[in-house]
Amino acid sequence: MTEPLRVLLADDQTLVRTGFRMILGADGIEVVAEATNGLEAVEAARRTRPDVVLMDVRMPEMDGLEATRRILIGAPGEPRVIILTTFDLDRYVYAALSAGASGFLLKDVTPEHLTAAVRTVRTGDALLAPAITRRLVRRFTRRGSDTTALHRDLASLTPRELEVLGLLARGLSNAELATRLHLAEATVKTHVARILAKLGLRDRVQAVIVAYETGLVGVGEREAVEQSPE
């Protein structure tokens, strides 16, 4: 894409917004607006139509989860939302995924990872740090039989696509999937695209939810996920 990448920053901490704005600007990423609460974030998203929103969870007036839901429902072009989180906010992870967030960043993210993450979700990919993915798996495996599966027909997937979906849900990148399955990375991208199309999913994060909630990834996956490298 040749047009400048446009970002909305939503965080009630001035120092966080200032630091992120400086990091993004130094990498040629334009910050088109800032918001100090969820209501401002919704209004700014509708007014400026950013490509990506960096959204804090805990903010006054309206939290980041409700703001994410409203932005993704009401904003033309459906900007991608990255949730800014810390490990002590894990209870919000699933709610944010369900609201349509494309990924998560820890607030102590390095400048390189911040800019790479924004560019990643802008292209339509999704972002889940391995550490967060593993914690998400543990949270889901504790749900047991009470988990309510999404209405997705996994029977439409080929055996290879099911394999790719299961590994994707464990937090493997396209490169890691290619190595594990002895495939070209371009082939892996094709498999992922077909999975999303067949299941009517927006991105990889929604694919992760489906894998957990349908039981494709379950208790038997926990040890493998927890032992996977960072």
N, C-alpha and C positions, 0 to 999 in steps of 0.2 A: 504494500500500500504506500502511495506517495504522499498523501495528505498527512499533515501533522497529527500526531496522536493527542487527543484532547481528554483531560482528566478532571474530575470533580473530587475535591478532598472534603470529607465529612468527618470531623473530629472536634470534640469540645476543648481539646488542649491546644493552645496556640503554638507551643513549642513543637508539637508533633506535626501540625500543619506546615509550619515554617520549615522544619527540617525536610519533610517530604517534598515540599514545593521546590526547595533548592536542589535536592537530589534529582528530581524529575526534570527540572529546567536545564540542569547541566548536561542531561542526556538528550536534549532536544524534544522533550515531552511537555506540551503546553498545559498548564493548570488553568482551566477556564473559569472556575468558581471555587469558593470555599464555603463550608457550612459548619455551624457550631452546634446544630441539633438536627434531629430527624426531619422536622417540618421544613427547615431551611434547605435540607438536602433534597427533599422531594420537589420543592419549588425551583431550586437551582437546576435540577436535572431536567425538568420540563422546559425551563427557559433556555438552557445552554446546549441541551442534547449532547452530552459528553459521550465518548467512546467507552470510557471506563470510570467507575465510581469506586474510590477507596473509602469504605464505610466502617466507622467505629461502631461497636455494639452498644455500649452504654453511653447514652447522651441524654440531655434534658429534653423536655417537651414531647419527644417521640424517640423511641430507641431505634437502633440501626436495623433491627429485624423488620419492624413494621414499615420503616422507610424503604427498605429493600423491596418488600412486597408491593408497595404503592408505586415505586419507580418502575418496576418491571411490568406492572399492569398498565400504568398510565402514560409512560413516556414513549413517544414515537421512536422506532429504531431499536428499542430494547437494549440500552447500554449494558455492558458487563459489570457486575458488582463483585469486588473483592472485599471480604470482611477482614477487618483488622482485629486480631484477637490475642489473648494470652492463654496459657494453659489453664488458668483458674476459671476460664470462661467456657470450658468444654461443654457445659450443659446447653450452650446456645448453638453448638455446631449443627446438629441435625435440623433444628428449626430454621437456621439460615440457609442450609442446603435446600430444604423444602420450599423456602421462599424464593428460590431461584438464583442464589449466589453462585458464582462461577469458581469460587475458591477462597482460600484463607491465607493470610500472612500474619506471622507473629510480629508484634510491635517492635521487636529488636532486630528486624530484618536488616541485612546488609544493603548498602546502596545498589550493589550489582544485582542482588536478588529482587529488590523492589522494582527496578526498571525492567528486568527480564520478565517478572510476573505480569506487569502491566502490558507489555508487548505480547506475552503469551495469550492472555485472555482476549486481547483485542482481535486476534486472528481467529477467534472462535474456539480455542482450546480451553481447557479448564485446569485449575491449579489446586492441588492438595499436597501439602508437604508430607513426606513419609511419616514423620512423627505424629502429625495430626491424623493421618489415615489410620495408623495403627491404633490410636486411642479411639477413633470412631468405630473401628471393628470391634474392639473390646466392649464398647458401649452397646453395640447392636447384638453381640453374641449373648449378652446378659438378658436381653429381652425375651429370648427363648420362644415358647409357643405363643406368647402374647403379641408377637410382631404381626402387624397387619400388612400383607403383601400388596404392593401396587398392582393395578390391573394391567399387567404387561404379559404378553404371550411369548415366553421364551422359546416355545416350540418353533417359532419362525426362524430361529437362529440355527446355523449349521453347527456341527460339533466343533469345528475350529473357531467359529465366532463365540461359542459358549466358553471355550478355553481362553480366548482373548479377553472376554468380559470378566471372567473370574480373576485373571491375573491383573487386569486393569484395576479392579476393585481392591486389590491388595496394594495399590500404590505404585505399580511399575510404570515407568515412562515408556514412550514408544521405542526408544533405543534399548531399554532393558527388556521389553517384550520381544524385540527382534532377536536379541542375543539368546534369550530363554527358548524361543521357538525356532531358532535357526532360520529366520526369515529376513528378507530385506526390510529396512525401516519403511520404505514406501509401501510395501505389502501390508505391513502392520497398520499404517495409516488408512489404507483402503478397508481393512477389516473393521477398524474402529468406526469409520464413516458409515459403513453398511449397518453396523450394530445400531448406531444412533438413528439412522433412517428407518430401519425395520421396527424399532421400538418407539419411534416418535419422540426422541429425546433431544433436548437442547444442546447438551454437552457431556463431557466425561463425568462431571460431578453427578448429574442425574443418572448416568449409567451406574455409578458406584451405589447410589441409593437403591436402584432396582436390584442390583446383585445382592445386596444385603437383605432387602425386604422380601425378595422371592425365595430366599434360602440358598441361592447359588453359592454365596459365601456365608459360611456358618461357623459353628464352634470348631469344626475340624480344621478350619483355616487359621485359627488364632495363633498357634505356635509358629507356623511358617511366617505369618505376618510380623509377629513380634521379633523374630530373629532376622528379618530382612534388613539390609544395611541402610544407613541414612542416605 
